[in-house]
Amino acid sequence: MKSLRPCRWLALGMIVVAGLLACAQPLSASEEARKFLDGLRELMYFDTALEYLEIMRTSPRADKAFKELIDYEAGVTLIDDSHMGRTTSIREKQLGKARQRFNKFIAEHPKHPMASSANFKLADLLVERGRIKVDQAAQPDSTAAEKTSLNAEAGKLYRGAQKVFGTLEKRFLEEHRKFPKNIDKNNTKKIEERNQVRRNLLDSRLALASVVYEIAQTYEPGTDGNKKNLTDSAKKYEVLYEKYNEMLAGLYARMWEGRCYKELGKTKAAFEAFEEILEQPGEAPAFRVLRNKARVLSLETALLPKIKKYKESVAMYQAWEKAARGDEENSVEGLAIKYLSGEAALAYAKSLTKKEDAKTSKANLVLAKQLFKDVSRREGQYQKKAKIALMNKLLGGTDKKVEPTNFAEARDRAQDELDRAQMPELKPEEAAFVRAEAVKYYRMALRIKTDEVSVDQINVIRYYLAYIYLISDQVHEAAVM
């Protein structure tokens, strides 16, 4: 997680204040707090967002409405933070904390309009835990038996979530039927309560379609189980889009329908769905995020081995880069767009073999290297992949590096080498050499550590050393770590 120093607090505060001053209408205390919180989460400063929520618990600048939602918002923040590509144990710890926060919110505010949404989030935690199992199964060092077991565990979690989502859908539908068809327009509280129930109902229906997609991931791609669940999920999304095509949630259904087509190999239908989303008007942040998510999926599809739309992907990035706003480039979606565009630029450069294309090829190599560098500096899903990509010889990955001079540099070098050892194109003897380099720098980090280095940091290095020794059949060395 990212935490901010006081100067960054000040800088962020100035950004938010500027945004508030730009508003046509003055914001309430709750709206101000919400805007600042959303800004922190958008920048992926999740540690700081949690700190901010605790400050607001006793701050006179937050009203009662916002304070009541603090534990709920903390739970949401912890879920977002669990997506940052860390170790399994850290992800599970974050999800455990999120569950505690949602349970606390429900216990203290059982009749709050957002209590039902908190129950929904608790069900969604089952899906998150299932994703962790699927990610573990996909690791290259997982045996066939482990993959089967982990995917079976994930399937069980997903089906448990499916059952809960079905129950919630029925509950929300019953709650919605209790509202009169016509509500006095001056009764804003009742109107908001009805709207929240409608949102909950639609979210539960989207979740029911999405969990079928997740179940598909527990089967090997192309197998009957995988294709059946992807097809069923696409149909559910299609129904939702037809019914709610003028709502943001309906547009998400259309985008995710395209994702199913992508994985089914129906790339023409996938591109049509993504293009439909990319053509949606509206500059509100929610619509921009939606379009950026669609760009990510479109780029993933364009980079498929059977598609290879590298030139078009680079052009898509260049158009997006010119139109990106604020810190959009460093958002979760922005980093994905940059990484995938880097892959496209590198692949496009490789495809240009004619002499007259040398200038274009070089320009794309420069672009790829810059994009991978940008992503490698930012914590997230693509950071590790970007670091590995920078090791490519075409991008200068064989350049001699300066030896580390402190604990952090040695630790980071060791991690880079360990990441590199997992590159699939390496021969066994090459991977063994790179792992030896990782051991060298991990041991260097332990040797030059200072008193400021925490026990937790040292234990992480010991864990990685033990891991390398184990996969290298050096059992005795692993045992003494």
C-alpha positions, 0 to 999 in steps of 0.5 A, spaced: 500 500 500 502 507 498 502 511 504 504 519 504 508 523 507 506 530 510 508 534 504 504 529 499 498 530 504 499 538 502 499 537 495 493 532 495 489 537 499 491 543 494 489 538 488 482 537 492 481 544 494 482 546 487 477 541 484 472 543 490 473 551 488 472 549 481 465 546 482 459 550 480 455 548 487 458 548 494 459 541 496 457 539 503 462 536 508 460 529 506 461 531 499 468 534 500 470 528 504 467 523 499 471 527 493 478 527 497 477 519 499 475 518 492 481 522 489 486 518 494 483 511 492 484 513 484 491 514 485 492 508 489 494 511 496 490 506 499 494 506 506 493 514 506 485 513 504 485 508 511 488 513 515 484 519 512 478 515 514 480 514 521 482 522 522 475 523 519 472 519 524 473 524 530 473 530 525 468 536 525 469 537 518 466 530 516 458 530 518 454 524 521 452 521 514 459 520 512 462 518 519 457 512 519 460 510 512 467 510 515 467 502 516 464 501 510 468 505 506 474 502 509 472 495 507 471 497 500 478 500 500 481 494 503 478 490 497 481 495 492 488 494 495 488 487 495 488 487 487 495 490 487 499 484 486 502 482 492 503 475 495 497 471 497 498 472 504 498 479 504 492 479 499 488 474 504 490 479 510 487 485 506 480 481 505 480 478 512 480 486 514 475 488 509 470 482 512 471 485 519 470 492 517 463 490 513 461 486 519 462 492 524 458 496 519 452 492 519 452 490 526 453 498 528 448 500 522 443 494 521 438 499 518 442 503 514 441 504 507 448 501 505 447 495 510 444 491 504 450 493 500 455 491 505 452 484 505 453 484 498 460 486 499 461 480 504 458 475 498 463 479 493 469 477 498 468 469 497 469 471 489 475 475 491 478 469 495 476 464 489 480 469 484 486 468 489 485 460 488 485 461 481 491 465 481 495 460 485 493 455 480 496 459 474 503 459 478 508 456 473 511 452 479 504 449 481 503 441 480 497 438 476 494 436 482 495 442 486 492 446 480 486 441 480 485 442 487 486 449 487 481 450 482 476 446 485 476 450 491 475 456 487 469 453 484 466 452 491 467 459 493 464 461 487 458 457 487 457 459 495 457 466 492 453 465 487 448 462 492 448 468 496 447 473 490 441 469 488 438 470 495 440 477 495 437 478 488 430 476 491 431 480 497 432 486 493 426 485 489 422 484 495 424 491 498 423 494 491 416 492 491 414 495 497 415 502 494 409 505 491 410 506 484 409 514 485 413 517 490 412 525 492 418 528 488 419 532 495 420 526 499 428 526 497 430 521 502 425 516 500 427 517 493 434 516 495 432 509 499 428 507 493 434 508 488 439 505 493 435 498 492 434 499 485 442 499 485 443 493 489 438 489 485 442 491 479 448 489 482 446 483 484 444 481 477 451 483 475 454 479 480 450 473 478 452 474 471 460 475 473 460 469 478 459 464 472 464 468 468 469 466 474 467 459 474 469 459 467 476 460 469 476 454 474 476 450 467 482 449 462 481 454 456 477 451 451 474 445 455 467 444 455 466 447 462 470 453 460 466 454 454 459 453 457 460 457 463 463 463 458 457 462 454 452 462 459 455 468 462 455 472 456 447 471 455 446 473 462 450 480 460 446 480 454 440 480 457 442 485 462 444 490 457 438 490 453 434 491 459 439 497 462 442 499 456 441 507 458 445 506 465 452 505 467 451 498 469 448 496 463 454 498 459 458 494 464 454 488 462 455 490 455 463 490 456 463 484 460 459 480 455 465 482 450 470 479 455 466 473 454 467 473 447 474 474 447 475 468 451 471 464 447 475 466 441 469 470 438 474 476 437 469 480 432 464 480 437 468 482 442 471 488 438 464 490 437 462 490 444 468 494 446 468 499 440 460 500 442 463 502 449 469 506 447 464 510 443 459 512 449 459 520 450 460 523 457 466 526 460 464 524 467 469 520 471 465 514 471 464 514 464 471 515 463 473 509 467 468 505 463 472 507 457 479 506 459 477 499 462 474 497 455 480 500 452 484 495 456 480 489 454 480 491 447 488 492 447 488 485 450 484 482 444 488 486 439 495 482 442 492 475 441 497 471 437 491 470 432 490 477 431 496 481 432 493 488 431 500 491 433 500 498 429 492 499 431 494 498 438 499 503 438 495 508 435 489 507 440 495 508 445 497 515 442 490 517 441 488 516 449 495 519 451 493 525 448 486 525 451 488 523 458 486 527 464 489 529 470 493 522 473 489 518 469 495 515 466 497 512 473 490 509 475 489 502 475 486 502 468 492 507 465 497 503 467 494 497 464 493 501 458 501 503 458 503 496 459 499 493 454 501 498 449 508 497 450 507 490 448 504 492 442 509 497 440 515 492 442 511 487 437 510 492 432 517 494 432 519 486 431 515 486 425 518 491 421 524 488 418 524 492 412 530 497 411 525 503 410 522 501 416 528 502 421 526 509 423 519 507 425 521 500 428 526 504 433 521 509 434 516 504 437 522 501 441 523 507 444 516 508 446 515 501 449 521 502 453 518 508 456 512 505 457 515 499 461 519 504 465 513 508 467 509 502 469 515 499 473 515 505 477 508 504 479 506 498 484 500 494 481 498 488 477 503 490 471 509 492 475 513 485 475 511 484 468 514 491 466 520 490 470 521 483 466 519 486 459 525 491 460 530 485 460 529 484 453 535 485 449 532 490 444 530 494 450 537 494 452 536 489 458 543 487 457 546 493 459 551 492 465 548 495 472 551 499 477 552 494 483 547 496 489 550 500 495 545 499 500 539 494 503 534 497 498 538 497 492 540 490 493 533 487 495 530 490 489 536 487 484 535 480 487 527 481 486 528 483 479 533 477 478 528 472 481 522 475 476 527 474 471 528 467 473 521 466 471 521 468 464 518 462 460 523 463 454 529 461 459 533 455 458 533 451 465 541 452 466 539 460 464 534 460 470 539 457 475 544 462 473 539 468 474 536 464 481 544 464 483 544 472 482 538 473 486 541 469 492 547 473 491 543 480 492 539 477 497 545 475 501 548 482 500 542 485 502 542 482 509 550 483 509 549 491 508 542 492 512 542 497 517 538 498 524 533 502 520 531 495 516 525 492 520 525 485 522 519 484 517 523 486 511 529 481 513 524 475 514 521 477 507 528 476 504 529 469 508 523 467 505 525 468 498 532 465 499 528 459 502 524 458 496 530 459 491 533 453 495 527 449 495 526 449 488 533 448 487 533 442 491 538 445 496 534 442 502 539 443 507 540 451 505 532 452 505 532 449 512 537 453 516 534 460 513 
